Amino acid sequence: MARAVMAAFPAVPKILFGTSKKEMKEERNTMALRTLRASGSSETLILEFSGRSDSKHARLLHKFPSMDLVTVCTRLCFDPNSFGISTIFSYSIPSYINEFQLRANLIQGKPVKLALLVHGIHGPYQEAFKHDDSWHSVCVSWSQIGGSWAIFIDGRADSSGNDLNSDKIGPDGLFILGQEQDTFGGSFKKDESFSGSITELHIWDRVLSSSEIDTMEKQCSPISSGLVFKWNGAAMEIATSLTKLRRDVPCQIPGNFTVTDISFLDSLKDGNSLQNQTFNVELFQSIELDEDCDVFNPSSMSSGRAKCKVPNSAVCHHKKEVLAVISVPKTPLFSRLNKDLLIKPVSGNSSWDRDLALLQQLTQAVLQEVEEGGSHLLTSSDVLYLTQMIEKDLTALAGSHSAGSDGAEVMVSIATNYLKVASSMLEPGMATQWVGFTEDGVSVGPFTIVQSIDSLTETLAKSLSAEKRGFTLSTKNIDVCLTWQKLTEESLSQVFKPSAVGSHTAGSSSQDELLIPDTELHRIHALGYEEVMFIHTHYRHLSEIVSETQEPSQSHQEKVKRILPGHLASVVISATVRDASKGQTIPVAVKHNQTSSWSSDGCMVTFAGSGVTSCLCKHTTNFAVLMNYLESKWSPEEELILTKLTFIGAGASLCALLVTLMLFTVLDIPKSDRTSIHKNLFIALICAQVILLCSSSAIHNKVACTLVAALLHLFFMAAFSWMLVEGLLLWSKVVAVNLSEERHMKYYYLIGWGLPVLIVTITLASASGKYSADGYCWLSVQNGVIWGFAGPVIFIIMVNILVLTRVVVITISTAKRRSIMLAMGTSPVEQAYEQI
């Protein structure tokens, strides 16, 4: 039985961990309330959001100015039975609904994850605290300078970052608790609502420092400097469906037990390694033991070693047996694995040996499961966990210890297991099951595995270099070759050719490889390198996987807009040269032989035949032939050139239109329907060109950008409408010559200007706040608003083509009859000439 000794709690002489969980919780709450009342804390309003709903919310009755700095702090408690996206608060302005939000992602069995959203830009979800019914204080701050942000949990900094938008938070908005606003102040969704309790929400118009937030947490009182909103029921409009409670402030008072403090005792009782055990906790002001102890500090949740005779306050001293534990995700694959293979005591002379042996057991268990047909259960989370284990855990172990011969054998075993698993995962039919997004929104694809294998081979090369040995493995989809070589006069005259080393390229074209020329071997030897490790990997079916997953499922299309830069048209191969003694990568020029066509970006073509292209490249990385069939993103230089061409072309067009309009106005041209139509067409085009030239200045203002897009839509639509009118006029003059033209002009004005106004109005009304595109002031392409312009334009063009075809037919027929009449009595040759 373990024994723990704690101090600084003189009010309770002894606690026995033998009661039921329900009794423990009731005792915990009673003690917390008793100590809080004893400390003199006042009652506060608590809003209880019981269950998810699209109606439960509270609105702050405060007029917000534009903000370039802001801090929001609150205390909240999540419903432990609620899962999914949960909106704690949302602030929207009339022109932009996603102005400022704090959101949570609740996944069963995982900690609560929080993320900040500013002006439509979503920050990353970060783990914050355990998903239970405990109270926690949460503070978020944001600054316009650099878009810097930070999240504090229970007074301590939890996560931070930059580039979360650099525009000010807009004024005159609505601040809603418990709901996301899909429209300004409304359109709440049940599946994104908050479920739990919220209290003590305060807002500052500045960024609070970490010391200020820590002070607030200790004193249970907000700092007055910069405080613009203080928690008060009278300052809110609370929905009648919400439950309003008056209770003591659920915060941590120094020197007393609180809900947060005693929840640690629950966690000890609920732990797997402590079940069915009784612990006596005796409280003293100091401790005096005669040996070294493992020390655990419950306030900072940190552990270590210290002298037992050293007096400590509120510190647990205990002895424990070390169990090697690997935390694995709760996914279908790992749920099927034998638990004894993942969590068990492991024999070893050091913790490094134990950790390495655990990784070996884990990869062996996964390989066995995959070979027995369990690979059909693979998910994106499984693949992400496995790749991160190789990239981080294995690399960290290799970097913290120099492996001997036994360690190298274990590393080889881990590499063999993982490469076989990776080969199965890269089966074209199998990859379609796990390529996609994890529950946290992380994209996982074939190159996630490629990256992990790159890390694996470098880590393995470090272990094998000490043994001066190599490694070769050929699987169905992956070939790996590591070759240790001492640079001698004999080896310098050879070209390193992976296909000559072993059978790792069997079944594939021997020309698909990266060669190390003898000239490069001479060069790196002259630089002082004497022992090198050649690393070569070859992936056979990645092109098939990429092509099969290029059309994502509908759910994935809703989650993210994927831009495919090209089509993979070859195998993927890589080559790396490392200094065996120092473990550093050596820059070399490699010769790339590949049977498909080759892009020379970063490489120099040395030979190009009908079926083979050889290149000399200045870098070592993963190589493949990429058929770029989609338009690539413009570089800044190309953007500048296109901008200048736009101004030159639009400017020249504008000048010509102005001159033409002036000539039509000044010259004594007889008034007619055709003249009026031309003038209106010129006016529409002139207005559209002027707005187009000025549109770039409105990109950073959402309201101005929407206005510019609407005006461009109106005037370009008007230009096409007047072109339609010209077609109708031509029809009336040539085809239907018997129609009267006296009262047609008012209908032409109705078509030329009335139709565009109607189309723009309908498009704006149906766009639901997403009228303009992101990044430029024109109609949005993503949600189909562009068809408000493209649809009518296509219709107008089709009508005008019909008019043109009919007019041409009539014109040719008329001209033919006229030429026959004029050519009476002439020769056949002259008649033919007249007809032409």
C-alpha positions in Angstrom: 0.0 0.0 0.0 1.4 3.4 -1.0 1.4 6.3 1.6 1.2 9.9 0.8 2.0 12.8 3.1 0.6 16.3 2.4 0.8 19.7 4.1 -0.9 23.1 4.3 -4.4 21.7 5.0 -4.6 21.8 8.8 -8.4 21.8 8.8 -8.7 18.1 7.8 -6.6 15.7 9.8 -7.2 12.5 7.8 -9.0 11.4 4.6 -9.7 7.8 3.8 -9.9 6.8 0.1 -12.3 4.0 0.8 -15.7 5.6 0.0 -17.6 5.3 -3.1 -17.2 7.8 -6.0 -20.6 9.3 -5.5 -19.9 9.9 -1.7 -16.5 11.3 -2.6 -18.0 13.7 -5.0 -20.7 14.9 -2.6 -18.1 15.3 0.1 -15.9 17.2 -2.3 -18.6 19.7 -3.3 -19.7 20.2 0.4 -16.1 20.9 1.4 -15.5 23.2 -1.5 -18.6 25.3 -0.8 -17.8 25.4 3.0 -14.3 26.6 2.4 -15.4 29.2 -0.2 -18.0 30.6 2.2 -15.5 30.7 4.9 -13.2 32.8 2.8 -15.9 35.4 2.4 -16.4 35.1 -1.4 -19.6 36.6 -2.8 -22.3 34.9 -4.8 -22.4 35.3 -8.6 -24.8 34.6 -11.5 -24.3 31.3 -13.2 -26.0 30.6 -16.6 -26.8 26.9 -17.0 -27.0 25.7 -20.6 -28.6 22.3 -20.0 -28.4 20.2 -23.2 -27.7 21.4 -26.7 -30.3 23.8 -28.1 -30.7 26.4 -30.8 -32.5 28.8 -28.5 -30.5 28.9 -25.3 -28.3 32.0 -25.4 -27.5 35.3 -23.7 -26.6 38.6 -25.4 -24.4 41.3 -23.8 -26.1 44.7 -23.8 -22.9 46.5 -24.5 -22.0 48.7 -27.5 -18.5 47.6 -28.7 -16.2 50.0 -30.5 -13.6 48.7 -33.1 -10.9 46.8 -31.2 -7.3 46.2 -32.0 -6.6 44.7 -28.6 -9.0 42.5 -26.5 -9.0 40.0 -23.6 -11.9 37.9 -22.6 -12.0 35.8 -19.4 -14.7 33.5 -18.1 -15.3 30.5 -15.9 -17.0 27.6 -17.5 -17.9 24.0 -16.9 -18.7 21.6 -19.8 -21.4 19.0 -19.8 -19.4 15.7 -19.8 -22.1 14.1 -22.0 -21.9 16.7 -24.7 -19.6 16.1 -27.8 -18.8 17.9 -31.0 -18.2 21.5 -31.8 -19.3 23.8 -29.0 -19.4 27.6 -29.3 -18.6 29.4 -26.0 -19.1 32.9 -27.3 -19.4 34.5 -30.7 -19.1 38.2 -31.7 -20.4 39.3 -35.1 -20.8 42.6 -36.9 -23.3 43.5 -39.6 -20.8 43.1 -42.4 -19.1 39.9 -41.1 -20.6 37.2 -38.9 -17.4 35.3 -38.0 -15.6 38.3 -36.4 -14.5 36.9 -33.0 -15.3 33.5 -31.5 -14.1 31.0 -28.9 -14.9 27.4 -29.9 -14.4 24.0 -28.3 -14.1 20.6 -29.9 -15.4 17.9 -27.6 -14.3 14.3 -28.5 -15.3 11.4 -26.3 -12.4 10.1 -24.2 -10.2 13.1 -25.0 -9.4 16.5 -23.4 -11.4 19.6 -24.3 -9.7 21.4 -27.2 -10.1 25.2 -27.6 -9.6 27.4 -30.7 -9.9 31.1 -31.4 -11.5 32.4 -34.6 -10.8 36.0 -35.7 -12.4 37.6 -38.8 -13.0 34.2 -40.4 -9.5 32.9 -39.8 -9.6 29.8 -37.6 -6.7 29.1 -35.1 -5.6 25.6 -34.2 -7.5 23.5 -31.7 -5.3 23.1 -28.6 -5.8 20.6 -25.7 -6.9 22.6 -22.6 -8.3 20.5 -19.8 -10.0 17.2 -19.0 -13.6 16.8 -20.3 -15.5 16.5 -17.1 -17.9 18.5 -14.9 -15.1 20.5 -13.3 -15.0 24.3 -13.4 -12.1 26.0 -15.2 -11.1 29.6 -15.9 -10.4 30.4 -19.6 -8.8 33.6 -20.8 -8.2 34.5 -24.5 -6.4 37.5 -25.8 -5.8 38.9 -29.3 -3.7 41.8 -30.7 -4.0 43.3 -34.2 -0.2 43.6 -34.3 1.0 40.4 -36.0 -2.4 38.8 -35.2 -0.9 37.4 -32.0 -3.2 35.4 -29.7 -3.0 33.4 -26.5 -5.2 31.1 -24.4 -4.8 30.8 -20.6 -6.3 27.9 -18.6 -6.7 28.3 -14.8 -4.3 31.2 -14.8 -1.5 29.6 -16.7 -0.6 30.1 -20.4 -1.8 27.1 -22.4 -1.1 28.0 -26.1 -0.3 31.0 -28.3 0.5 31.9 -31.8 0.6 34.6 -34.5 -1.0 35.5 -37.9 -4.6 35.2 -36.7 -5.7 38.1 -39.0 -4.3 41.6 -38.8 -7.6 43.6 -39.2 -9.3 45.3 -36.4 -12.3 43.7 -34.8 -15.3 45.7 -36.1 -17.6 47.9 -34.1 -21.3 47.8 -33.2 -21.4 44.0 -33.1 -23.5 41.5 -31.1 -21.8 39.4 -28.4 -23.7 36.1 -27.9 -22.9 33.5 -25.2 -23.5 29.8 -26.0 -24.3 30.0 -29.8 -22.6 30.6 -33.1 -24.2 33.3 -35.3 -24.7 32.2 -38.9 -26.5 35.5 -39.5 -26.1 38.7 -37.6 -27.6 37.9 -34.2 -29.4 34.7 -35.3 -29.6 31.4 -37.3 -28.3 29.4 -34.3 -27.5 25.8 -34.8 -28.1 23.1 -32.2 -25.1 21.0 -33.2 -22.7 23.9 -32.5 -24.3 25.2 -29.3 -22.7 25.2 -25.8 -23.8 22.7 -23.1 -22.7 23.4 -19.6 -22.4 26.4 -17.3 -20.9 29.9 -17.8 -20.1 32.6 -15.2 -17.9 35.5 -14.5 -17.3 36.7 -18.1 -15.2 39.9 -18.3 -13.9 41.8 -21.3 -10.9 44.2 -21.5 -9.9 46.5 -24.3 -6.2 45.5 -23.9 -4.1 42.4 -23.7 -3.6 41.3 -20.2 -0.2 40.0 -19.2 0.4 36.4 -17.9 1.2 37.8 -14.4 -2.1 39.8 -14.4 -4.1 36.7 -15.4 -2.3 34.7 -12.7 -3.1 37.4 -10.1 -6.8 37.4 -11.1 -6.9 33.6 -10.7 -5.4 33.8 -7.2 -7.5 36.7 -6.0 -10.7 35.6 -7.7 -11.3 39.2 -8.8 -11.0 40.9 -12.2 -8.4 43.6 -12.8 -10.1 47.0 -13.2 -7.6 48.5 -15.6 -9.1 48.4 -19.2 -12.2 46.5 -18.1 -15.0 47.4 -20.5 -17.6 44.7 -19.6 -18.1 43.2 -16.1 -20.2 40.2 -15.4 -23.7 41.4 -14.4 -27.1 39.9 -15.1 -28.6 43.4 -15.7 -26.1 44.0 -18.5 -27.3 40.9 -20.4 -30.4 39.9 -22.3 -30.9 36.3 -21.2 -33.2 33.8 -23.0 -36.0 32.5 -20.9 -34.9 28.9 -21.7 -31.7 29.4 -19.7 -31.5 28.4 -16.1 -30.2 31.2 -13.9 -28.5 30.3 -10.6 -27.0 32.3 -7.7 -24.0 30.5 -6.2 -20.5 31.2 -4.9 -17.8 32.0 -7.4 -16.3 28.6 -8.5 -12.7 29.8 -8.3 -9.5 28.7 -6.4 -8.9 30.4 -3.1 -5.3 30.0 -1.8 -5.1 27.9 1.3 -8.4 26.1 0.8 -9.7 23.1 -1.0 -11.7 23.9 -4.1 -13.5 21.9 -6.8 -10.3 22.0 -8.9 -8.1 21.0 -6.0 -10.1 18.0 -4.8 -10.8 16.8 -8.3 -7.1 15.6 -8.2 -8.1 13.1 -5.5 -10.8 11.8 -7.8 -8.3 11.4 -10.6 -6.1 9.3 -8.2 -9.1 7.2 -7.2 -10.1 6.7 -10.9 -6.6 5.8 -12.1 -6.2 2.2 -13.5 -3.1 1.6 -11.4 -4.8 2.7 -8.1 -8.1 0.8 -8.3 -9.3 -1.3 -5.3 -6.6 0.2 -3.1 -6.9 2.2 0.2 -4.8 5.3 0.8 -4.3 7.2 4.0 -3.5 10.8 3.4 -2.2 12.5 6.6 -1.7 16.3 6.7 1.4 17.8 8.3 3.2 21.1 8.2 6.5 19.4 7.1 7.9 16.0 6.4 11.0 14.2 7.5 12.0 10.9 5.9 15.4 9.4 5.7 15.6 8.6 2.0 15.1 9.9 -1.5 11.5 10.1 -2.6 9.6 10.6 -5.9 7.9 13.9 -5.6 4.6 15.0 -7.1 3.3 18.5 -6.8 -0.5 18.6 -7.3 -0.6 22.3 -7.8 1.7 22.3 -10.8 1.0 18.7 -11.8 4.8 18.1 -12.0 6.9 15.2 -10.7 10.6 14.5 -9.9 13.0 13.4 -7.2 13.9 15.2 -4.0 15.4 14.6 -0.5 12.6 13.3 1.8 14.0 15.4 4.7 13.5 18.6 2.9 10.3 20.4 4.2 7.8 20.9 1.5 4.3 22.3 1.5 1.5 20.6 -0.4 3.8 18.0 -2.0 3.2 14.3 -2.2 6.1 12.0 -1.5 5.7 8.4 -2.5 7.5 5.3 -3.8 6.2 3.7 -6.9 7.0 0.8 -9.3 7.8 2.1 -12.8 5.5 0.7 -15.4 6.3 1.4 -19.1 3.2 2.8 -20.7 2.5 3.9 -24.2 -0.6 6.1 -24.7 -2.4 5.0 -27.9 -5.4 6.5 -29.6 -8.9 4.9 -29.2 -9.4 3.9 -32.8 -10.7 0.6 -34.2 -7.3 -0.7 -35.0 -5.7 -0.1 -31.6 -8.9 -1.2 -29.8 -8.4 -4.7 -31.3 -4.7 -4.9 -30.3 -3.9 -7.0 -27.2 -3.6 -4.6 -24.3 -0.7 -6.7 -22.8 1.4 -5.8 -25.8 0.9 -2.1 -25.2 1.0 -1.6 -21.4 3.1 -4.0 -19.4 6.4 -4.0 -17.4 9.3 -4.3 -19.7 12.7 -5.7 -18.6 15.7 -3.5 -19.5 18.8 -2.0 -18.0 17.5 1.6 -18.6 14.4 3.5 -19.4 15.8 4.0 -23.0 15.9 0.2 -23.4 12.4 -0.2 -22.1 11.0 2.6 -24.4 12.8 1.1 -27.4 11.5 -2.3 -26.6 7.9 -1.0 -26.3 8.1 0.6 -29.7 9.3 -2.7 -31.1 6.4 -4.5 -29.5 3.9 -1.9 -30.7 5.1 -2.1 -34.4 5.1 -5.9 -34.2 1.6 -5.9 -32.9 0.4 -3.5 -35.6 2.1 -5.6 -38.3 0.6 -8.8 -37.0 -2.9 -7.2 -37.0 -2.4 -5.8 -40.5 -1.2 -9.2 -41.9 -4.2 -10.9 -40.4 -6.6 -8.7 -42.2 -7.1 -6.0 -39.6 -5.9 -3.4 -42.1 -9.5 -2.9 -43.2 -10.0 -1.0 -40.0 -7.3 1.6 -40.7 -8.4 5.2 -40.2 -6.6 8.5 -40.7 -6.0 8.7 -36.9 -4.2 5.3 -37.0 -1.9 6.4 -39.7 -1.2 9.8 -38.2 -0.4 8.2 -34.8 2.0 5.6 -36.4 3.8 8.2 -38.5 4.2 10.6 -35.6 5.5 7.8 -33.4 8.2 7.1 -35.9 9.0 10.8 -36.6 9.0 12.0 -33.0 9.3 9.1 -30.5 11.8 7.0 -32.3 13.9 10.0 -33.4 13.9 11.4 -29.9 15.1 8.0 -28.5 17.8 7.7 -31.1 18.9 11.3 -30.4 19.1 10.8 -26.6 21.2 7.6 -26.5 24.0 6.0 -28.5 22.8 2.5 -29.4 25.1 -0.5 -29.2 24.8 -3.7 -31.1 21.6 -4.7 -29.2 20.0 -1.3 -29.7 20.9 -1.4 -33.4 19.1 -4.8 -33.7 16.0 -3.4 -32.1 16.1 -0.4 -34.4 16.4 -2.7 -37.4 13.4 -4.7 -36.1 11.3 -1.6 -35.7 12.3 -0.4 -39.2 11.4 -3.7 -40.7 8.0 -3.9 -39.0 7.1 -0.3 -39.9 8.2 -0.6 -43.5 6.1 -3.7 -44.0 3.1 -2.0 -42.4 3.7 1.1 -44.6 3.8 -1.1 -47.6 0.4 -2.6 -46.8 -1.0 0.9 -46.1 0.3 2.1 -49.5 -1.7 -0.6 -51.4 -3.8 1.5 -53.9 -7.0 -0.2 -52.8 -6.2 0.1 -49.1 -5.1 3.8 -49.1 -8.5 5.0 -50.1 -9.8 3.8 -46.7 -7.5 6.0 -44.6 -6.5 9.0 -46.9 -8.5 12.0 -45.6 -9.0 13.9 -42.4 -8.8 12.9 -38.7 -11.4 14.0 -36.2 -9.2 17.0 -35.4 -9.2 18.1 -39.0 -5.6 17.0 -39.8 -5.0 16.0 -43.4 -3.4 12.6 -43.8 -2.2 11.3 -47.2 0.4 9.1 -48.8 3.2 11.6 -48.4 2.6 11.6 -44.6 4.0 8.1 -44.8 6.8 9.1 -47.1 7.9 11.8 -44.6 7.9 9.3 -41.7 10.0 6.9 -43.7 12.5 9.7 -44.5 12.8 10.2 -40.7 13.0 6.5 -40.1 15.9 5.9 -42.6 17.9 8.8 -41.1 17.4 7.5 -37.6 18.3 4.0 -38.7 21.4 5.2 -40.5 22.6 6.8 -37.3 22.4 3.5 -35.4 23.9 1.4 -38.2 26.8 3.8 -38.9 28.4 2.9 -35.6 28.2 -0.8 -36.6 29.5 0.0 -40.1 26.7 -2.0 -41.6 23.9 -1.5 -44.1 20.2 -2.4 -44.4 18.2 -3.6 -47.4 14.5 -4.4 -47.5 12.2 -4.9 -50.5 8.5 -5.0 -50.0 5.6 -4.9 -52.5 5.4 -1.1 -52.5 8.5 0.2 -50.9 12.2 -0.5 -51.4 14.8 0.8 -48.9 18.6 0.5 -49.2 21.1 1.8 -46.7 24.7 1.2 -47.6 27.7 2.1 -45.5 30.8 2.8 -47.5 34.4 3.9 -46.8 35.6 6.2 -49.5 38.7 4.7 -51.0 40.5 5.0 -54.4 38.6 2.0 -55.6 35.1 3.2 -54.5 35.7 6.7 -55.8 35.9 5.4 -59.4 32.5 3.8 -59.1 29.0 5.2 -59.5 26.7 4.4 -56.6 23.8 2.6 -58.3 21.1 1.4 -55.9 19.9 -1.4 -58.2 23.4 -2.9 -58.1 23.4 -3.2 -54.3 20.5 -5.7 -53.8 17.1 -6.8 -54.9 15.3 -3.8 -53.6 14.4 -2.5 -57.1 13.2 -5.9 -58.3 10.1 -5.7 -60.4 10.6 -2.1 -61.3 12.5 -0.3 -64.0 16.2 -0.2 -63.2 16.3 3.3 -64.8 14.0 4.7 -62.1 16.7 5.6 -59.6 19.0 8.3 -58.3 22.7 7.7 -59.0 25.7 9.3 -57.2 28.3 10.0 -59.9 32.0 9.3 -59.4 32.7 13.0 -59.7 30.6 13.6 -56.6 32.3 10.9 -54.7 35.7 12.5 -55.5 34.3 15.9 -54.5 33.0 14.9 -51.1 36.1 12.9 -50.4 38.2 16.0 -51.1 36.1 17.9 -48.6 37.3 15.4 -45.8 34.5 12.9 -45.7 35.9 9.4 -45.3 32.8 7.3 -44.3 29.4 7.8 -45.8 26.0 6.2 -45.6 24.0 6.1 -48.9 20.2 6.1 -48.3 17.8 5.3 -51.2 14.1 4.7 -51.1 11.7 3.8 -53.9 7.9 4.0 -53.8 6.2 2.2 -56.7 2.4 2.9 -56.5 2.1 6.4 -55.1 0.9 7.7 -58.5 -2.0 5.2 -58.4 -2.9 6.3 -54.8 -2.8 10.0 -55.7 -5.0 9.5 -58.8 -7.5 7.4 -56.9 -7.8 10.0 -54.1 -7.9 13.0 -56.2 -11.7 13.1 -56.1 -12.5 13.4 -52.4 -15.8 12.3 -51.0 -18.6 14.8 -50.5 -18.0 15.1 -46.8 -14.3 16.0 -47.4 -15.4 18.5 -50.0 -17.5 20.2 -47.4 -14.7 20.2 -44.8 -11.9 21.7 -47.0 -11.4 22.9 -50.6 -8.6 20.9 -52.0 -6.4 22.4 -54.7 -4.6 19.7 -56.7 -1.5 21.2 -58.2 -0.8 18.4 -60.7 -0.9 14.7 -61.5 1.8 12.4 -60.3 3.1 10.6 -63.4 5.9 8.3 -62.1 7.3 6.5 -59.1 8.7 8.5 -56.2 12.3 8.0 -55.3 14.8 9.7 -53.0 18.5 9.6 -52.2 20.4 11.0 -49.3 24.2 10.9 -48.5 25.1 11.2 -44.8 28.4 11.6 -43.0 28.6 8.3 -41.1 30.8 9.8 -38.3 28.9 13.0 -37.6 25.4 12.0 -38.7 25.0 15.0 -41.0 23.5 15.1 -44.4 26.0 15.9 -47.2 24.8 18.1 -50.1 25.5 16.3 -53.4 24.5 16.5 -57.0 22.7 13.4 -58.0 22.0 12.0 -61.4 18.3 11.2 -61.9 17.3 8.5 -64.4 13.6 8.2 -65.0 11.6 6.7 -67.8 8.9 9.4 -67.9 9.2 13.0 -69.0 10.9 15.3 -66.5 10.6 18.8 -65.2 14.0 20.5 -64.9 13.2 22.7 -62.0 16.3 22.5 -59.7 18.0 20.1 -62.1 20.0 20.2 -65.3 19.1 17.9 -68.2 22.1 15.8 -69.2 20.4 13.5 -71.6 16.9 13.4 -73.2 15.8 10.5 -75.3 12.5 9.3 -76.7 11.7 7.3 -73.5 14.4 8.3 -71.0 15.5 11.6 -69.5 18.6 12.0 -67.2 19.1 15.1 -65.0 21.8 16.3 -62.7 20.2 17.8 -59.6 21.6 20.1 -56.9 19.5 18.8 -54.0 18.5 15.4 -52.5 14.8 14.9 -51.7 11.9 12.9 -53.0 11.8 13.0 -56.8 8.9 12.2 -59.1 7.5 13.4 -62.5 4.7 15.8 -61.8 2.3 16.5 -64.8 1.1 20.0 -64.0 -2.3 20.1 -65.7 -3.8 22.9 -63.6 -2.9 26.5 -63.6 -0.2 27.1 -61.0 -0.3 30.0 -58.4 1.2 33.2 -59.7 4.5 34.4 -58.2 4.6 38.0 -56.9 6.6 39.1 -60.0 3.9 37.5 -62.3 1.2 39.2 -60.3 2.9 42.6 -60.8 3.2 42.0 -64.5 -0.5 41.0 -64.8 -1.6 44.0 -62.7 0.4 46.3 -65.0 -1.1 44.7 -68.1 -4.6 45.1 -66.6 -4.1 48.8 -66.0 -2.6 49.3 -69.5 -5.3 47.4 -71.3 -8.2 48.7 -69.2 -6.8 52.2 -69.5 -6.5 52.1 -73.2 -10.0 50.7 -73.5 -11.3 53.5 -71.2 -9.7 56.2 -73.3 -11.1 54.7 -76.6 -14.6 54.5 -75.0 -14.5 58.1 -73.8 -13.3 59.4 -77.2 -16.1 57.4 -79.0 -18.8 58.7 -76.6 -17.5 62.2 -77.1 -17.7 61.9 -80.9 -21.2 60.5 -80.7 -22.2 63.5 -78.5 -20.4 66.3 -80.3 -20.7 65.3 -83.9 -23.9 66.0 -85.7 -25.0 62.4 -85.9 -28.8 62.0 -86.6 -30.6 60.7 -83.6 -31.8 57.1 -83.8 -32.4 54.0 -81.8 -29.1 52.6 -82.8 -27.2 55.8 -81.7 -29.0 55.8 -78.3 -28.2 52.1 -77.8 -24.5 52.7 -78.6 -24.3 55.6 -76.1 -25.8 53.5 -73.3 -23.4 50.6 -74.1 -20.4 53.0 -73.9 -21.6 54.4 -70.6 -22.0 50.9 -69.1 -18.5 49.9 -70.2 -16.9 53.2 -69.0 -18.4 52.8 -65.6 -17.3 49.1 -65.4 -13.7 50.0 -66.5 -13.4 52.8 -63.9 -14.6 50.6 -61.1 -12.4 47.8 -62.2 -9.3 50.0 -62.1 -10.2 51.2 -58.5 -11.3 47.7 -57.2 -7.9 46.8 -55.7 -8.2 49.5 -53.0 -11.3 47.9 -51.6 -10.0 44.4 -51.0 -9.3 44.8 -47.3 -12.7 46.2 -46.5 -15.5 43.6 -46.6 -18.3 46.1 -47.1 -16.5 48.2 -49.7 -15.4 45.0 -51.5 -19.0 43.7 -51.7 -20.2 47.1 -53.0 -17.5 47.1 -55.7 -18.4 43.5 -56.7 -22.1 44.5 -57.0 -21.3 47.6 -59.1 -19.0 45.6 -61.4 -21.8 43.0 -61.7 -24.3 45.7 -62.5 -22.4 47.5 -65.2 -20.9 44.5 -66.9 -24.3 42.9 -66.9 -25.7 46.2 -68.4 -23.1 46.1 -71.1 -24.2 42.6 -72.1 -27.8 43.6 -71.8 -27.3 46.5 -74.3 -25.5 44.0 -76.6 -28.7 42.0 -76.4 -30.7 45.1 -77.3 -28.4 45.7 -80.3 -29.2 42.1 -81.4 -33.0 42.7 -81.0 -32.7 46.0 -83.0 -30.8 44.2 -85.8 -33.5 41.5 -85.8 -36.2 44.1 -86.1 -34.4 45.9 -89.0 -33.5 42.8 -91.0 -35.8 39.9 -90.1 -39.1 41.5 -88.9 -39.0 44.6 -91.1 -42.7 45.1 -90.8 -42.5 46.0 -87.0 -43.0 49.6 -86.0 -40.0 51.2 -84.3 -41.8 54.2 -82.8 -42.3 53.0 -79.3 -39.6 50.3 -78.9 -37.0 52.4 -77.2 -38.7 52.4 -73.8 -38.6 48.6 -73.8 -34.9 48.7 -74.8 -34.2 50.8 -71.7 -36.1 48.3 -69.6 -33.9 45.5 -70.9 -30.7 47.5 -70.9 -30.9 48.8 -67.3 -33.9 47.2 -65.7 -32.8 43.6 -66.3 -29.2 44.1 -64.8 -30.7 45.8 -61.7 -33.2 42.8 -61.3 -30.4 40.2 -61.7 -28.1 41.9 -59.2 -30.9 42.3 -56.6 -31.9 38.7 -56.8 -28.2 37.5 -56.6 -27.5 39.7 -53.6 -30.7 38.5 -51.8 -29.9 34.8 -52.4 -26.1 35.0 -51.6 -26.6 34.9 -47.8 -23.7 37.2 -46.9 -21.3 35.4 -49.3 -21.7 37.5 -52.4 -18.1 38.5 -53.0 -15.1 36.2 -53.2 -12.2 36.0 -50.8 -9.1 37.9 -51.9 -10.7 39.9 -54.7 -13.8 42.0 -55.3 -15.9 39.9 -57.7 -18.6 37.3 -57.4 -17.8 34.3 -55.3 -17.1 31.1 -57.3 -17.2 28.7 -54.3 -20.9 29.0 -53.6 -22.2 29.4 -57.2 -22.9 33.2 -57.0 -20.9 33.6 -60.2 -23.8 32.1 -62.1 -25.7 35.3 -61.4 -23.5 36.8 -64.1 -22.4 33.8 -66.1 -25.9 32.4 -66.7 -27.4 35.6 -68.2 -24.3 36.2 -70.2 -24.5 32.7 -71.8 -28.2 33.3 -72.6 -27.4 36.7 -74.2 -24.6 35.2 -76.3 -26.8 32.3 -77.5 -29.6 34.8 -78.5 -27.2 37.0 -80.4 -25.7 34.0 -82.2 -29.2 33.1 -83.2 -29.8 36.6 -84.4 -26.5 36.8 -86.3 -27.1 33.4 -88.0 -30.6 34.5 -89.1 -29.4 37.9 -90.3 -26.4 36.4 -92.2 -28.8 33.9 -94.0 -31.2 36.7 -95.0 -28.3 39.0 -96.1 -26.8 36.3 -98.3 -30.1 35.5 -99.8 -30.9 39.1 -100.6 -27.4 39.7 -102.0 -27.7 36.7 -104.2 -31.0 37.8 -105.7 -29.7 41.3 -106.2 -26.5 40.0 -108.0 -28.6 37.9 -110.3 -30.8 40.8 -111.3 -27.8 43.1 -111.9 -25.9 40.4 -113.9 -28.7 39.7 -116.4 -27.1 39.1 -119.8 -23.5 38.7 -118.4 -21.3 35.7 -118.7 -21.4 32.9 -116.1 -18.0 34.0 -114.8 -19.1 37.6 -114.3 -22.3 36.3 -112.6 -20.3 34.2 -110.2 -18.0 37.2 -109.4 -21.1 39.5 -108.7 -22.5 36.8 -106.4 -19.3 36.6 -104.4 
